[in-house]
């Protein structure tokens, strides 16, 4: 069941060990985490207590153990405040080790110690907690791994406060009710049923019974599109239409022709006896998806209204970045995502395949990359990929551990291509490259063992004598390749060649490759003898100029390989001399109130092609709300579906914006921000959502954050701008409110049911409630969802009573929103005394 009740969700890892049963029983240990405060001291550190308790039959010895764990990503632990019993050491990234001090006396049965965890970042959600605990017991020369039981305390709603000055509202049932009360349920027209909104719809007065359709008429050239339509029609109706060159019965006709200047445009004519879809090859796929969206979902009539639909996209690039490096997603999950993306007319998957914590693509020339980087487990050598994000001593299959074989990737490419989706692979360099650096060290050392020294040096990515001190955003001190040796560029060149080979095998050209460029830490290369000599020889005066040299070299390699280069726009923050030619930038850092809001516009005005990937609105890993039980990050903003729907790609500064710590940034306060020029507007090529994977432990976790956010992204990427020329803030929000009401109805009445019928997971929001004088009123964020309730003694499911009007309650009830398939949102228990859940 696609149910997400994070407040009740308690992780309990059963005791497990690689030692014998007898040994296991002597080391039964529990770990309990409890967050205390986010303002623990004058350093504004958060404070949590870690309780280690011995519940076994024998004493936990004084000094034969180490306890490993992962703390909240991108934070630092204050080791000086670890207490009198233990030391805490940061190994790398979010990976920490606790060891006993001499003063530690051991733990007899029933004894416990409390380890204070002081962190330089707030902890306001369950997804912030420390996790991934495992012990290593040193038994002579033998190491024994042991995973203790783990539990954590509830976070009170009031703990969702980053600092004493944080005034951003925590969504409550009353706040939800007030927001939802602005919505009204409507009857959906043909135009309303289509997400993203089509350019123009003329609805007729009659209808067609789709069960009367028998054939698909298509030329041999359009076989791929016809097969796609055939499969979609069968999935929706159970009927398999015959594909023919010339129809002899009622048919869906696919006609290849140019309908306007855009190759992605189409027209869809739904007549009483037949349906016509016209467009070029890409446009036909979108016309098919629109027809698919009008086909009946569970319980709907087989009759659909006649209509003429003329449609075309607003932006040529409509993308989603998916990170599978931090945590992995299986091939099947990717295929499911691609099909949903295509339905909502997205056309680019930016595939983040590599990072410091994982390498997820097989490259035949570099087998060491997946050998080192596809598994996270307890480190056994200097090359090891450390446990991260709670992956533990052995890692978790298809979460921390996994990669795509060449065959997998070819299948993904072909599946995407059939659905008009381009896959842009990303290998993140020069930072975020710890896996690549260590894998090439591993390769070189193995070759040197067999005296192949020249071959060993071919792909070296580091300066072995570099003593530079730095820490990346994620806490790594060894993750940046050296730009001062030819071997680094040879690696990049051959890497591109490996990807080209895979794409050729799939029969699809590699047109663009993303090579990262983001978050290069301060301090890199400063104490590298290689770089000192290199800079001297090449007249490079400082590290920023060296970054510029690397960037220009990267562009040259891309051009020589006849591919377009895509990078995160960080690369231009310090690098100098990089031409806009053959380059596309992902502009992500527009966090409201930080002074960076107009960076993307500036780059476009300078002549760089820009994909707006704004953290404030388009980072899907940001939590829907501030509530402690809503999973996800919040360093960029809180990001619910309405926030994405309100995103105005080319009109950032025409409306006010909420600030992450409360208050707002007003239109007046943004008057000096750089606006898009006519030239800049022409360089805004599209928009892109981004789902980073640090908090994702399953396909369900990913889909919870993807849907329904992806629907709003599709709307903004394809549909006409909701801002009309000359509109001021009040008029813009009025128009957005009207359009949101239609969108919310479409999602609540149809789209959740559609996703459920496809087997996808998604977030159904908790209901809003108002309780006055014992009378309960309830509403939903997406009209069309059913509200059901039951006593706390009964089971709440899709057979429970439906809440249809205000009712008087005299005891506690549980209540939630449901779709037609029995999936429901967070269950809340409402009573006259208080809200229990």
C-alpha positions in Angstrom: 0.0 0.0 0.0 1.3 3.4 -0.9 1.0 4.9 2.5 3.5 7.3 4.1 3.0 7.8 7.8 6.5 9.1 8.7 5.4 10.1 12.2 4.6 6.5 13.1 7.5 5.1 11.1 10.1 3.6 13.5 13.1 1.9 12.1 14.1 -1.2 14.1 17.0 -3.1 12.8 17.1 -6.7 14.2 20.3 -7.8 15.8 22.6 -9.4 13.2 26.2 -10.3 13.1 28.8 -12.1 11.1 29.9 -13.9 14.2 28.4 -17.1 15.7 25.1 -17.3 17.6 26.9 -17.8 20.8 29.2 -14.8 20.3 26.2 -12.7 19.1 24.3 -13.3 22.4 27.3 -11.9 24.4 27.1 -8.6 22.5 23.5 -7.6 22.5 23.6 -3.8 22.3 21.0 -1.2 21.7 21.6 2.3 20.3 19.0 5.1 21.0 19.1 8.6 19.5 17.3 11.5 21.0 17.4 15.1 19.8 17.4 17.7 22.5 17.8 21.2 21.1 19.1 23.2 18.2 20.5 26.1 20.3 22.8 24.2 22.7 25.5 26.8 23.1 26.9 30.1 21.8 28.1 28.3 18.6 24.4 27.6 17.8 25.1 23.9 17.7 22.3 21.3 17.9 22.5 18.7 20.6 21.5 15.1 20.6 22.1 12.2 23.0 23.2 8.8 21.8 22.6 6.1 24.4 24.6 2.9 24.1 23.2 0.2 26.3 24.3 -3.4 27.0 21.3 -5.7 27.2 23.4 -8.9 26.8 24.6 -11.3 29.4 28.2 -10.4 29.4 30.1 -7.2 29.9 31.0 -4.9 27.0 34.7 -4.7 27.3 36.7 -1.5 27.9 38.7 -1.2 24.7 38.1 -3.9 22.0 35.4 -2.1 20.1 34.7 0.7 17.6 31.3 2.1 16.8 30.8 3.6 13.2 27.9 5.7 12.1 26.8 8.4 9.7 25.8 11.8 11.0 23.5 14.3 9.2 25.1 15.0 5.8 27.1 18.2 5.2 27.7 18.8 8.9 30.5 18.7 11.4 30.5 17.1 14.8 32.2 18.8 17.7 34.6 16.1 18.9 35.7 18.2 21.8 32.3 17.8 23.4 32.1 14.0 23.0 32.1 13.4 26.8 34.4 11.7 29.2 33.9 8.1 28.0 34.6 8.2 24.3 36.3 9.9 21.4 34.6 10.8 18.1 36.6 11.0 14.9 35.4 12.1 11.5 36.8 9.6 9.0 35.5 11.4 5.8 32.3 12.8 4.6 29.4 12.0 7.0 31.3 8.9 8.3 32.3 8.9 12.0 33.9 6.6 14.5 33.4 6.4 18.2 36.1 4.7 20.3 36.4 4.2 24.1 38.8 6.4 26.1 41.0 5.0 28.8 38.4 6.2 31.4 35.7 4.0 29.9 35.1 1.2 32.4 33.0 -1.1 30.2 29.3 -1.8 30.3 27.8 -4.7 32.4 24.4 -6.0 31.6 21.9 -3.2 31.9 24.5 -0.5 32.0 24.6 2.4 29.5 26.5 5.5 28.5 25.3 8.6 26.9 27.4 10.1 24.1 26.6 13.8 23.4 26.5 14.7 19.7 27.0 18.4 19.1 26.4 19.3 15.4 27.0 22.6 13.6 23.6 22.3 11.8 20.0 22.2 13.0 18.2 18.8 13.3 14.5 19.3 12.7 13.4 16.1 10.9 13.7 12.4 11.3 15.7 12.3 8.1 18.3 14.4 9.9 19.1 11.8 12.5 22.3 9.9 13.0 22.1 6.4 11.4 23.9 3.4 10.0 25.4 2.3 13.3 27.6 -0.8 13.4 30.3 -2.1 15.8 33.7 -3.5 14.9 35.0 -5.8 17.6 38.7 -6.4 17.6 39.2 -10.0 18.5 42.9 -10.5 18.2 43.7 -10.2 14.5 40.1 -10.8 13.6 37.5 -8.1 13.1 33.9 -9.0 13.8 31.0 -6.8 12.6 27.9 -6.3 14.6 24.7 -4.3 13.8 23.0 -3.2 17.0 19.3 -2.6 17.4 18.5 1.1 16.7 15.7 3.3 17.8 15.1 7.0 18.1 12.8 9.3 20.0 9.9 11.2 18.7 10.5 14.8 17.6 7.9 17.1 19.0 6.2 19.4 16.4 7.8 22.4 18.2 11.3 21.0 17.5 10.9 22.0 13.8 12.7 25.2 14.4 16.2 25.8 12.9 17.1 28.6 15.3 15.7 31.1 17.8 15.1 33.5 15.0 13.4 31.0 12.7 9.8 32.1 12.2 8.9 30.0 9.2 5.5 28.4 9.9 5.2 24.7 10.7 2.2 23.5 8.8 -0.6 22.3 11.1 -4.0 20.8 10.5 -5.6 24.2 11.0 -3.1 25.9 8.5 -3.9 23.2 6.0 -7.6 23.7 6.5 -7.3 27.4 5.8 -5.2 26.9 2.7 -7.5 24.1 1.3 -10.6 26.2 2.0 -9.6 28.5 -0.9 -10.2 25.5 -3.3 -13.5 24.4 -4.8 -14.3 21.2 -6.6 -15.1 21.6 -10.3 -16.3 19.5 -13.2 -13.3 18.8 -15.4 -13.5 19.8 -19.1 -11.3 18.2 -21.7 -8.7 21.0 -21.3 -8.7 20.5 -17.5 -8.0 16.8 -17.8 -4.7 17.3 -19.6 -1.5 18.0 -17.7 0.5 19.9 -18.7 -2.1 22.4 -20.0 -2.4 22.4 -23.8 -2.0 25.5 -25.8 -5.5 25.5 -27.2 -8.5 23.2 -26.8 -11.9 23.5 -28.6 -14.3 21.1 -27.0 -17.1 19.6 -29.1 -20.7 18.8 -28.1 -20.6 15.1 -28.9 -18.4 12.2 -27.9 -16.7 9.0 -29.1 -16.9 5.6 -27.5 -13.3 4.5 -27.6 -14.4 0.8 -27.5 -15.6 1.3 -31.1 -12.0 1.9 -32.2 -10.4 -1.1 -33.8 -7.2 0.0 -35.6 -4.2 2.3 -35.7 -3.4 3.8 -39.1 0.3 4.5 -39.5 3.0 4.4 -42.1 6.0 2.1 -41.7 8.1 5.1 -40.7 5.8 5.7 -37.7 5.8 2.1 -36.5 7.6 3.0 -33.2 4.9 5.6 -32.4 2.1 3.2 -33.4 3.5 0.5 -31.1 3.7 3.0 -28.2 0.1 4.0 -28.8 -1.0 0.4 -29.1 0.6 -0.5 -25.7 -0.9 2.5 -23.9 -4.4 1.9 -25.3 -4.3 -1.8 -24.2 -3.1 -0.8 -20.7 -6.0 1.6 -20.3 -8.8 -0.4 -22.0 -7.6 -4.0 -22.3 -8.1 -3.8 -26.1 -5.2 -4.3 -28.5 -5.7 -2.2 -31.6 -4.4 -3.5 -34.9 -1.7 -1.5 -36.5 -2.4 -1.1 -40.3 -1.1 1.0 -43.2 -4.7 1.9 -44.2 -7.6 1.7 -41.8 -10.7 -0.2 -42.8 -12.5 0.3 -39.5 -12.8 3.1 -36.9 -9.2 4.0 -36.2 -6.7 6.3 -34.6 -4.8 7.9 -37.5 -1.2 9.0 -37.0 -0.2 11.6 -39.6 3.3 12.8 -40.0 3.2 16.4 -41.0 4.6 19.8 -39.8 1.9 21.6 -37.8 4.0 24.6 -36.8 7.6 25.6 -36.4 8.2 23.3 -33.4 9.0 19.7 -34.1 7.4 18.9 -30.7 4.0 20.4 -31.7 1.0 18.3 -32.5 -2.7 18.5 -33.2 -5.2 16.0 -31.8 -8.7 15.8 -33.4 -11.1 13.7 -31.5 -14.1 13.0 -33.8 -17.3 10.9 -33.3 -15.9 7.9 -35.2 -12.2 8.3 -35.4 -9.2 10.2 -33.8 -6.4 12.0 -35.8 -3.0 12.8 -34.4 -0.8 15.0 -36.6 2.8 16.2 -36.1 6.4 15.4 -36.7 7.8 12.3 -35.1 8.4 13.9 -31.7 5.1 15.8 -31.8 3.2 12.6 -32.5 4.5 11.1 -29.3 3.2 14.1 -27.3 -0.1 13.8 -29.1 -0.3 10.2 -28.1 0.4 11.1 -24.5 -2.4 13.6 -24.5 -4.8 11.0 -25.8 -3.5 8.6 -23.2 -4.4 11.2 -20.6 -8.0 11.3 -21.8 -8.5 7.5 -21.8 -10.6 6.2 -18.9 -9.2 5.6 -15.5 -10.8 3.3 -13.0 -14.6 3.8 -12.9 -14.7 6.4 -15.8 -16.9 6.2 -18.9 -15.5 4.8 -22.1 -16.9 7.9 -23.9 -14.6 10.9 -24.3 -15.7 14.3 -25.6 -14.9 15.3 -29.2 -12.3 18.1 -29.3 -9.6 19.7 -31.3 -6.4 20.2 -29.5 -3.5 22.4 -30.8 -0.4 22.1 -28.7 3.2 23.1 -28.4 5.8 23.5 -25.6 6.9 26.7 -24.0 10.5 25.5 -23.5 12.5 23.2 -25.7 14.3 21.6 -22.7 12.1 20.1 -19.9 14.3 18.1 -17.6 14.7 16.2 -14.4 18.0 15.5 -12.7 18.1 12.2 -10.8 21.0 11.4 -8.5 21.6 7.7 -8.3 25.2 8.1 -7.0 24.4 8.9 -3.4 21.8 6.2 -3.3 21.0 3.9 -6.2 17.7 3.3 -8.1 17.2 0.1 -10.0 16.8 -0.2 -13.8 13.1 -1.0 -13.3 12.6 2.2 -11.2 14.3 4.3 -13.9 12.1 2.8 -16.7 9.0 3.6 -14.6 10.2 7.1 -14.1 10.9 7.6 -17.8 7.4 6.5 -18.7 5.8 9.0 -16.2 8.2 11.7 -17.4 7.1 11.2 -21.0 3.4 11.3 -20.0 3.9 14.7 -18.5 5.9 15.8 -21.6 9.3 16.0 -20.0 12.1 15.3 -22.5 15.4 15.2 -20.7 16.8 13.0 -17.9 20.0 14.4 -16.5 21.4 11.3 -15.0 23.8 12.0 -12.1 25.7 8.7 -12.2 28.8 9.5 -10.1 29.8 11.3 -7.0 32.0 10.9 -3.9 29.8 8.1 -2.6 29.0 6.0 -5.6 29.8 5.2 -9.3 26.8 3.6 -11.0 27.8 2.9 -14.6 29.9 0.1 -16.0 32.6 1.3 -18.4 34.6 -1.5 -20.0 37.9 0.4 -20.1 37.6 1.2 -16.4 36.3 -1.8 -14.5 37.9 -0.4 -11.3 35.3 2.4 -11.2 32.4 0.0 -10.4 34.6 -2.4 -8.5 35.5 0.4 -6.0 32.4 2.7 -6.4 29.3 0.5 -6.7 29.4 -0.9 -3.2 29.6 0.9 0.1 30.9 -1.1 3.0 33.3 -1.0 5.9 36.7 0.2 4.5 39.2 -2.5 4.0 41.9 -0.5 2.1 42.9 3.0 1.2 40.8 2.8 -2.0 37.5 1.9 -0.2 34.2 3.6 -0.7 33.1 4.5 2.8 29.6 3.8 4.2 27.4 6.8 3.8 23.8 7.9 4.5 23.3 4.9 6.8 24.5 2.1 4.5 26.2 0.2 7.3 29.0 -2.3 7.4 27.9 -4.3 4.3 25.8 -1.8 2.5 22.2 -2.3 1.3 21.5 -4.0 -2.0 19.9 -1.6 -4.6 20.3 1.3 -2.2 23.9 1.9 -1.4 25.0 -1.0 -3.6 24.4 -1.3 -7.3 25.2 -0.1 -10.8 24.0 -0.3 -14.3 25.7 -2.7 -16.6 26.3 -1.6 -20.2 23.3 -3.8 -21.2 21.1 -2.1 -18.5 22.1 1.3 -19.7 21.5 0.5 -23.4 18.0 -0.7 -22.4 17.3 2.5 -20.5 18.5 4.6 -23.5 16.3 2.8 -26.0 13.3 3.0 -23.7 13.8 6.7 -23.2 14.3 7.4 -26.9 11.0 5.7 -27.7 9.4 8.3 -25.4 11.2 11.4 -26.7 13.5 11.5 -23.7 17.2 12.4 -24.1 19.5 11.0 -21.4 22.4 13.3 -20.5 24.9 11.4 -18.4 26.8 13.2 -15.7 30.2 12.4 -14.4 30.9 14.9 -11.7 34.4 16.5 -12.0 36.8 17.9 -10.8 35.2 17.9 -7.3 32.9 15.1 -6.2 35.4 12.7 -7.7 36.7 10.6 -4.8 35.6 7.4 -6.4 37.4 8.1 -9.7 40.6 9.2 -7.9 40.7 6.1 -5.7 39.7 3.7 -8.5 42.5 5.0 -10.7 45.0 4.7 -7.7 43.8 1.1 -7.4 44.3 0.5 -11.1 47.8 2.1 -11.1 48.9 0.1 -8.1 47.8 -3.2 -9.6 49.6 -2.4 -12.8 52.8 -1.5 -11.0 52.7 -4.9 -9.3 53.2 -6.4 -12.7 55.7 -3.7 -13.8 53.4 -2.0 -16.3 54.5 1.5 -15.0 53.8 3.5 -18.2 50.2 2.1 -18.4 49.8 2.7 -14.6 50.4 6.4 -15.0 48.1 6.9 -17.9 45.0 7.8 -15.9 46.3 9.1 -12.5 44.0 11.8 -11.2 45.8 13.0 -8.1 49.2 14.4 -7.1 50.5 11.9 -4.6 52.6 14.6 -2.9 49.7 17.1 -2.6 49.3 18.3 1.0 46.5 20.7 0.4 43.9 20.9 3.2 40.3 21.3 2.3 36.8 20.1 3.1 34.1 19.9 0.5 30.5 20.7 1.3 29.9 17.1 2.0 33.0 16.9 4.2 35.4 15.1 2.0 39.1 16.0 2.1 40.3 14.0 -0.9 37.7 14.4 -3.7 39.2 16.7 -6.3 41.2 15.7 -9.3 44.4 17.4 -10.2 44.2 19.7 -13.2 48.0 20.0 -13.5 48.8 16.7 -15.2 47.9 15.4 -18.6 46.7 12.1 -17.2 43.6 13.8 -15.8 42.6 15.0 -19.2 43.4 11.7 -20.9 41.0 10.1 -18.4 38.2 12.6 -19.2 38.8 12.2 -22.9 38.7 8.4 -22.8 35.7 8.5 -20.4 33.7 10.4 -23.0 34.8 7.8 -25.5 33.4 5.0 -23.3 30.0 6.7 -23.1 30.0 7.3 -26.8 30.5 3.6 -27.3 27.6 2.7 -25.1 25.3 5.2 -26.9 26.4 3.8 -30.3 25.6 0.3 -29.1 22.1 1.6 -28.3 21.8 3.3 -31.7 21.5 6.7 -30.2 23.9 9.6 -30.6 25.7 11.0 -27.6 24.9 14.7 -28.1 25.6 16.2 -24.7 27.6 15.2 -21.6 27.4 16.8 -18.2 30.8 17.0 -16.5 29.8 18.6 -13.2 32.0 21.5 -12.2 30.2 22.2 -9.0 31.3 22.7 -5.4 35.1 22.7 -5.8 36.3 23.3 -2.2 38.4 26.2 -1.1 42.0 25.2 -0.5 42.3 22.6 -3.3 45.7 22.3 -5.1 47.3 25.1 -3.0 50.0 22.7 -1.7 50.4 20.5 -4.7 54.0 20.4 -6.0 52.7 19.4 -9.4 50.4 22.4 -9.5 53.0 24.8 -8.2 55.4 23.8 -11.0 52.6 23.7 -13.6 51.3 27.2 -12.7 54.9 28.6 -12.9 55.5 27.0 -16.3 52.2 28.3 -17.7 52.1 31.8 -16.2 49.1 31.0 -14.0 49.1 33.3 -11.0 46.5 31.9 -8.7 44.1 29.0 -8.0 41.2 30.8 -9.6 43.2 31.1 -12.8 44.0 27.4 -12.6 40.3 26.6 -12.3 39.8 28.7 -15.4 42.5 26.7 -17.2 40.7 23.5 -16.2 37.4 24.8 -17.4 38.8 25.9 -20.8 40.5 22.6 -21.2 37.3 20.8 -20.5 35.5 22.7 -23.2 38.3 21.8 -25.7 37.9 18.1 -24.9 34.1 18.3 -25.4 34.5 20.1 -28.7 37.2 17.6 -29.9 34.7 14.8 -29.1 31.9 16.7 -31.0 29.6 16.8 -28.0 27.9 19.7 -26.3 29.2 20.3 -22.8 26.8 20.9 -19.8 28.0 22.0 -16.4 26.7 23.3 -13.1 27.1 27.1 -13.2 29.4 27.0 -10.1 32.2 26.5 -12.5 32.0 30.2 -13.5 31.9 31.6 -10.0 35.7 31.4 -9.9 36.9 30.0 -13.2 38.0 32.6 -15.8 38.0 32.6 -19.5 35.3 30.0 -20.4 33.5 30.8 -23.6 29.7 30.4 -24.0 30.3 28.5 -27.2 29.1 24.8 -27.0 28.2 25.2 -23.3 25.0 24.9 -21.3 24.8 25.8 -17.6 22.5 24.5 -14.9 21.8 27.6 -12.8 20.8 26.3 -9.4 21.7 28.7 -6.6 18.9 31.2 -6.4 18.1 30.8 -2.7 15.9 33.7 -1.8 17.6 36.3 0.5 21.1 35.1 -0.2 22.1 37.6 -2.9 22.4 34.9 -5.6 18.9 35.1 -6.9 19.8 36.6 -10.3 22.9 34.5 -11.1 21.1 32.4 -13.7 19.8 35.6 -15.4 23.2 37.1 -15.4 24.7 34.1 -17.2 21.9 34.1 -19.8 22.4 37.8 -20.4 26.1 37.2 -20.9 25.3 34.7 -23.7 25.5 31.4 -21.9 22.7 28.9 -22.6 21.0 28.3 -19.3 18.8 25.6 -17.8 17.1 27.0 -14.7 17.4 24.4 -12.0 16.5 26.6 -9.1 17.0 25.2 -5.6 14.3 27.4 -4.2 11.6 25.8 -6.3 12.9 22.9 -8.3 15.0 20.7 -5.9 12.6 17.9 -5.2 14.7 16.5 -2.3 13.6 19.6 -0.3 10.8 18.5 2.0 7.2 19.3 1.2 6.7 21.1 4.5 8.6 22.0 7.6 6.9 19.3 9.7 9.3 17.0 11.6 7.7 13.9 9.9 8.0 15.2 6.4 11.2 13.6 4.9 13.8 15.5 3.0 16.2 18.4 3.2 15.4 22.1 3.7 18.7 24.0 3.3 17.4 25.5 0.1 13.8 25.9 1.0 10.6 24.0 1.7 9.2 22.8 -1.6 5.7 21.6 -1.9 3.8 21.0 -5.2 2.2 24.5 -5.1 5.6 26.1 -4.7 6.7 24.4 -8.0 3.4 25.4 -9.6 4.1 29.1 -8.6 7.6 29.0 -10.2 7.9 31.8 -12.7 11.1 31.0 -14.8 11.4 34.3 -16.6 9.7 36.5 -14.0 11.5 35.8 -10.8 11.3 39.3 -9.4 7.7 40.2 -10.2 6.4 38.5 -7.1 7.5 38.3 -3.4 9.1 35.1 -2.0 9.0 33.4 1.4 12.4 33.2 3.1 13.5 29.9 4.6 13.8 31.3 8.2 10.5 33.3 7.9 9.4 36.6 6.5 9.6 37.4 2.8 11.7 39.0 0.1 9.5 41.7 -1.5 9.2 42.9 -5.0 10.5 46.3 -3.8 13.6 44.7 -2.2 14.4 43.0 -5.5 14.2 46.1 -7.6 18.0 46.1 -8.3 18.2 42.5 -9.3 19.3 41.9 -12.8 16.4 41.2 -15.2 16.5 39.1 -18.3 17.3 41.1 -21.4 16.0 40.1 -24.8 19.3 38.3 -25.4 19.1 36.6 -22.1 15.6 35.4 -22.6 16.7 33.7 -25.8 19.3 31.8 -23.8 16.9 30.4 -21.2 16.6 27.0 -22.9 14.4 25.4 -20.3 13.8 24.3 -16.7 14.8 21.2 -14.8 13.8 19.6 -11.5 16.5 17.9 -9.4 16.1 14.9 -7.0 19.3 14.4 -4.9 19.4 11.0 -3.2 20.9 11.4 0.2 17.6 10.6 2.0 16.3 8.0 -0.5 16.3 4.5 0.8 13.9 2.9 -1.6 12.0 3.5 -4.9 9.0 4.5 -2.6 11.1 7.3 -1.0 12.0 8.6 -4.5 8.5 8.5 -5.8 7.1 10.2 -2.7 9.2 13.2 -3.4 8.7 13.0 -7.2 4.9 12.8 -7.3 2.9 15.0 -7.6 5.8 17.5 -7.8 6.7 16.3 -11.3 3.3 17.2 -12.6 3.8 20.8 -11.6 7.2 20.8 -13.1 5.7 19.5 -16.4 3.1 22.3 -16.3 5.7 25.0 -15.9 8.0 23.6 -18.5 5.4 23.0 -21.2 2.4 25.3 -20.7 2.1 29.0 -21.5 3.4 31.4 -18.9 0.8 32.3 -16.3 2.2 35.9 -16.4 0.7 38.2 -18.9 2.5 41.3 -20.2 2.2 44.1 -17.7 0.9 42.0 -14.9 1.7 43.1 -11.3 2.1 40.9 -8.3 -1.6 40.9 -7.3 -2.8 40.0 -10.8 -0.1 37.3 -11.1 -1.2 35.6 -7.9 -4.9 35.9 -8.8 -4.2 34.1 -12.1 -2.0 31.5 -10.4 -4.8 30.8 -7.8 -7.3 30.2 -10.6 -5.0 27.9 -12.5 -4.0 26.1 -9.3 -7.7 25.3 -8.5 -8.0 23.6 -11.9 -4.7 21.8 -11.6 -5.5 20.6 -8.0 -8.8 19.2 -9.2 -7.2 17.3 -12.0 -4.6 15.8 -9.7 -7.2 14.9 -7.0 -9.9 13.6 -9.4 -7.7 11.8 -11.9 -3.9 11.9 -11.6 -3.5 10.2 -8.3 -5.7 7.4 -9.5 -3.7 7.2 -12.8 -0.4 6.8 -10.9 -2.0 4.2 -8.6 -3.2 2.3 -11.7 0.4 2.3 -13.0 1.7 1.0 -9.6 3.5 4.2 -8.7 3.9 5.6 -5.2 3.1 9.2 -4.4 2.4 11.7 -1.6 -1.3 12.2 -0.7 -1.2 15.2 1.7 -2.7 15.0 5.2 -6.1 16.5 5.5 -6.9 19.9 6.9 -9.2 20.1 9.9 -11.1 22.7 11.9 -12.6 21.7 15.3 -14.9 24.2 17.0 -17.4 23.5 19.7 -17.1 19.8 19.0 -17.9 20.1 15.3 -15.2 18.8 12.9 -14.7 20.2 9.4 -12.3 18.6 7.1 -10.9 19.3 3.6 -8.2 18.3 1.2 -5.4 19.9 -0.9 -6.5 18.1 -4.0 -10.3 18.1 -4.5 -11.6 14.7 -5.6 -9.8 12.7 -3.0 -12.1 11.0 -0.6 -11.9 11.6 3.1 -12.5 8.6 5.3 -12.6 8.2 9.1 -12.9 5.5 11.7 -12.8 5.2 15.5 -9.3 4.6 16.9 -10.3 1.1 17.8 -11.1 0.2 14.1 -9.1 -0.1 11.0 -9.0 2.9 8.7 -9.1 1.8 5.1 -11.0 2.5 1.9 -14.0 0.7 3.3 -14.3 3.1 6.2 -17.0 5.7 6.3 -16.6 8.7 4.0 -16.6 12.1 5.6 -19.0 14.2 3.5 -20.1 17.1 5.8 -19.2 18.7 9.1 -19.9 16.3 12.0 -20.0 16.5 15.8 -17.5 14.2 17.5 -17.5 13.0 21.1 -14.4 10.8 21.0 -11.1 10.3 19.2 -11.3 9.4 15.5 -8.7 8.7 12.9 -9.0 10.3 9.5 -7.1 10.5 6.2 -7.5 11.3 2.4 -7.9 8.3 0.0 -7.7 7.8 -3.7 -9.9 5.3 -5.6 -7.3 2.5 -5.1 -7.2 2.6 -1.3 -4.0 4.5 -1.0 -4.1 7.2 1.6 -2.1 10.0 3.1 -0.9 10.5 6.7 -3.4 9.3 9.3 -4.3 11.9 11.9 -6.1 11.1 15.1 -8.4 13.9 16.1 -10.0 14.3 19.6 -11.8 16.9 21.6 -8.7 17.2 23.8 -5.9 17.4 21.3 -4.6 16.0 18.0 -2.8 12.8 19.1 -1.1 12.3 15.7 
